[in-house]
Amino acid sequence: MCPYNSAHLILEPRMQQHLVKCRVQYANLQYEICPYNATHRIPVPEMPDYHPTYNPEEHCVNNPILRNKNVLPQAQRRQFRMEERQRMQKFQSKEKEEASKESEEVYL
């Protein structure tokens, strides 16, 4: 369904082309393009509340997700890999501590 006119029912493969046409026709309506999906249109007043806290880089740093940066020069890549190993070891040690605490609680 078209965000500019709810009477427009469009198939997904044609949505991009349709949105370009409707954006010109309905220039008075204020919509912004979603940063995650180009076929989503968000009304301008709702945009500040649209995924304001999600930062993919921060999410990867704070969770046990293995990152890889192949575009860096070799020395920087080596340094990055070393930092990633240390970061992942911290997560593994936290998991071991939590598992040992849980097993102690079971025996008590």
C-alpha positions, 0 to 999 in steps of 0.5 A: 500500500502506498504511504501517500495514498491508501487507495494505491495498492502496489505489488512489492516489485513495483513499489520503488517506481511507484513511490518516485511517482507519488512523491512528485504528485504528493509533494505537499506531504512530508515523508522521510525515507527509512534508513533501513528500507528504501520502500518505507516512508515515515511521516516527518513528525514521527521520524525522531522516534523511529529507531533512535537508539539502535547503533549497529556498531555499538550493538556488535561491541557490547555483544559476543559478535565476532567482527572482521575488518578486511579493508584495513592495512595489514598492521591495523588489521592485526591490531584489530584482530588482537583487540577482538580476541581480547574482547571475545575472551572477556565475554567467554570469561563472563559466561564461565563465571555466570555458569559457575554461579548458577551451578553453585546455586543449584547445589545450595 
